[in-house]
C-alpha cells in the first residue's frame, strides 16, 4: 500500500466492513425475529407466516442498506488501483524515454507520442 493513497485505502476498507456489518445485522435481526418470543407451544400458521415475513423483510432491508456501502468501497479500491497502474505506466514511459535519450537514437513517431503522454499530469 503506497503512502500516497493510504487515506483512500483506509476509507474503502471501512466502507466495505460497514456494509458487511449492516448486511450481517439484517440477517441477525431476521433470526431474532423468528426465534425470539415465538409461541413454540401453540404454533399457528398465522404466527409462523408473520415471523417469516418479518424475517424476509429484515434480510432485504439489511441487504438494501449494506450493499451500497460495499459497492462504494470496492469502487474506491478500483479507482486507487487504476491510479497506481497509471503511475507505473508513467514511470515506464519515462524510463523508456531516458534510455532513448541516452542511446542518442532518433525520435520516432511512437516515442513522440510517449513524450506527449509523459508531459501530461493526471
C-alpha positions as CSV (number, residue, x, y, z in Angstrom):
1,X,0.0,0.0,0.0
2,X,1.6,3.2,-1.1
3,X,1.7,6.2,1.2
4,X,0.0,8.4,-1.3
5,X,-3.3,6.5,-1.2
6,X,-3.3,5.3,2.4
7,X,-6.3,7.5,3.4
8,X,-8.4,6.3,0.4
9,X,-7.5,2.7,1.1
10,X,-8.5,3.1,4.7
11,X,-11.9,4.5,3.9
12,X,-12.5,1.9,1.2
13,X,-11.9,-0.8,3.8
14,X,-14.1,1.0,6.3
15,X,-17.0,1.2,3.8
16,X,-16.8,-2.5,2.9
17,X,-16.7,-3.5,6.6
18,X,-19.6,-1.2,7.4
19,X,-21.6,-2.7,4.5
20,X,-20.9,-6.2,5.7
21,X,-21.9,-5.3,9.2
22,X,-25.2,-3.9,8.1
23,X,-25.8,-6.9,6.0
24,X,-25.0,-9.3,8.9
25,X,-27.1,-7.1,11.2
26,X,-30.1,-7.6,8.9
27,X,-29.6,-11.4,8.9
28,X,-29.2,-11.5,12.7
29,X,-32.3,-9.4,13.2
30,X,-34.2,-11.8,10.9
31,X,-33.1,-14.8,13.0
32,X,-34.1,-12.9,16.2
33,X,-37.5,-12.1,14.7
34,X,-38.1,-15.7,14.1
35,X,-36.6,-17.3,17.2
36,X,-37.4,-14.8,20.0
37,X,-40.9,-14.6,21.5
38,X,-42.2,-17.3,19.2
39,X,-45.2,-19.2,20.7
40,X,-43.5,-22.6,20.2
41,X,-46.1,-24.4,22.3
42,X,-49.1,-23.1,20.3
43,X,-47.6,-22.6,16.9
44,X,-50.2,-21.4,14.4
45,X,-49.9,-20.8,10.7
46,X,-50.5,-17.1,11.0
47,X,-47.8,-16.6,13.7
48,X,-45.3,-18.5,11.5
49,X,-46.3,-16.5,8.4
50,X,-45.9,-13.2,10.3
51,X,-42.5,-14.2,11.6
52,X,-41.2,-15.4,8.3
53,X,-42.5,-12.3,6.5
54,X,-40.8,-10.1,9.1
55,X,-37.5,-12.1,8.7
56,X,-37.6,-11.8,4.9
57,X,-38.2,-8.0,5.2
58,X,-35.3,-7.7,7.7
59,X,-32.9,-9.6,5.4
60,X,-34.0,-7.4,2.4
61,X,-33.6,-4.2,4.4
62,X,-30.1,-5.3,5.6
63,X,-29.1,-6.0,2.0
64,X,-30.5,-2.7,0.8
65,X,-28.6,-0.8,3.4
66,X,-25.3,-2.7,3.3
67,X,-24.8,-3.4,-0.4
68,X,-24.3,0.3,-1.4
69,X,-21.5,0.7,1.1
70,X,-19.8,-2.5,-0.1
71,X,-20.1,-1.3,-3.8
72,X,-18.8,2.2,-2.9
73,X,-15.8,0.8,-1.0
74,X,-15.0,-1.6,-3.9
75,X,-15.3,1.3,-6.4
76,X,-12.9,3.3,-4.3
77,X,-10.4,0.4,-4.3
78,X,-10.7,0.1,-8.1
79,X,-10.1,3.8,-8.5
80,X,-6.9,3.7,-6.3
81,X,-5.7,0.6,-8.3
82,X,-6.2,2.5,-11.6
83,X,-4.2,5.4,-10.3
84,X,-1.4,3.1,-9.3
85,X,-1.4,1.4,-12.7
86,X,-1.3,4.9,-14.4
87,X,1.7,5.8,-12.2
88,X,3.6,2.7,-13.1
89,X,2.9,3.3,-16.8
90,X,4.2,6.8,-16.5
91,X,7.4,5.6,-14.8
92,X,7.9,3.0,-17.5
93,X,7.4,5.6,-20.3
94,X,9.9,7.9,-18.5
95,X,12.4,5.1,-18.3
96,X,12.0,4.3,-22.0
97,X,12.4,8.0,-22.9
98,X,15.6,8.2,-20.8
99,X,17.0,5.2,-22.5
100,X,16.3,6.6,-25.9
101,X,17.9,9.8,-25.0
102,X,21.0,8.1,-23.5
103,X,21.3,5.9,-26.6
104,X,21.1,9.0,-28.8
105,X,18.6,7.3,-31.1
106,X,16.4,9.3,-33.4
107,X,12.9,10.0,-32.2
108,X,10.3,8.1,-34.0
109,X,6.5,8.7,-34.0
110,X,6.0,6.3,-31.2
111,X,8.4,8.0,-28.9
112,X,7.0,11.4,-29.7
113,X,3.6,10.0,-28.6
114,X,5.2,8.8,-25.4
115,X,6.7,12.2,-24.9
116,X,3.2,13.8,-25.1
117,X,1.9,11.3,-22.6
118,X,4.8,12.0,-20.2
119,X,4.1,15.7,-20.1
120,X,0.5,15.2,-19.0
121,X,-0.2,15.1,-15.3
122,X,-3.1,13.0,-14.1
